Amino acid sequence: MSVQPGWYVDPADPETRRYWDGEGWIGAPIPVDATPPEGPPPPEPEPAVAPAAAPAAAPHPGQPAPVSGAHPGGPAPGPWSGPPAGGPGQPWPGQPAQPGPWAGRPGQQGPPPGWPYPGWPGRPPAPRPHGLPLASYGARLVARLIDLGVVFLLNALVNGWFVWRYIEEISPYLRESVRRSLAGDTSTEGLPQPGEQAAGLQIAILLIATALWFAYEVPSMAARGQTFGKRLMGVRAVPVEADQPLGFGRATRRWSTLGLPTLLWYCCGLGLLLQFVDAVSPLFDQPLRQALHDKRAQTVVVQLPRTRPDTRTAPRDRANPPGDTP
């Protein structure tokens, strides 16, 4: 997913903002608490070009001709005594010209320090939304399984009576079906039908289970971007555009893509199929590893550091796009 142009928190320096034009950082940074201007920053002035040296005058009759390869007006070549007069990076006479600075668009940040490095530009570095690495799929999966275990325990406490009543309503049908299957009888004539309350109990069970899941996940995600499972695994969901709490609306959109299909479990397992597709979708998303519920809420899941790094001494990596990404 390409990040839209705009002002974003610099992944390398969270205390500043810079303008992302869709392909790279441009312009100078501004403090993170300053109100960014509308649109891109003005282009940075191009460095002044030194005027070309005047050609050396022809020698007067009787004067020796200048030695080939010497600087015009300079001393004759001898033992090396320092860098050329043009300063570091200037070639000596007769030496092939060295490659100049990275040729990007005017005012655009070039490759990061250490360029070139293996894989550039075919394999750019992994995104670090807001300066944090993306959470691995294994950590996200374990966190989700922990959360599902907590929701299951809540259902055992709140939904247990309704499940017991539902089993009582369908048990005559199940017992007779199993007895005929073991006896090799495939007929369906005379099978006892489930009780009249079975359909209503099934709907009540699914409604209660969905409500418990919502009450467990949405408030904690809205306030901290973490559930109990995510806190144990040290991962957190954050918005793509800024490192801030999700808020109730975004947390509800994120949960609904995965949680609401629970109501469709009775439709031949359709709800389970939708949830499975959502759960494995981060494996096929690049570069932010966003699940379908992340894409709907525009969030990414990051791995929190054990100790907060010192941003004043951390190395700068300007090549990563902003925010950008279960």
Secondary structure, DSSP 4 states (H G I P E B T S, - for coil): -PPPSEEEEETTEEEEEEEE-SSSEEEEEEETTSPPPSSSPPPPPPPPPPPPPPPPPPPPTTSPPPPTTSPTTSPPP-S--SS-TT-TTPPPTTSPPPP-S---STTB--SPTT-S-TTTTTSPPPP-GGG-PBPPHHHHHHHHHHHHHHHHHHHHHHTHHHHHHHHHHHHHHHHHHHHHHHTT----TTPPPPPTTHHHHHHHHHHHHHHHHHHHHHHHHHHHS--HHHHHHTEEEEESS-SS--HHHHHHHHHHHHHGGGGGTTTTTHHHHHHHHHHHGGGG--SS---HHHHHHTEEEEEPPSS---TTTSPP-TTSPS----
